[in-house]
């Protein structure tokens, strides 16, 4: 399994799908969002897993989705 570049979450949108919850995660940086299944019993752990191993999702489309949870901005 390949991994994506390290990133911190900016927001996540959760949806009920066939077989479980599906998350679309927008990172603090990057040109893509990531989509994946919720596999753990901890929402934040699911978000981290989707950022690392999720499939690329168009960023413009992800920004149009309703936000389920926002994360604080990363200050440099």
Secondary structure, DSSP 8 states (H G I E B T S, - for coil): --------EEEEEEEEETTEEEEEEEESSSSEEEEEE--SS-HHHHHHHHHHH-EEEEHHHHTTS--SEE------
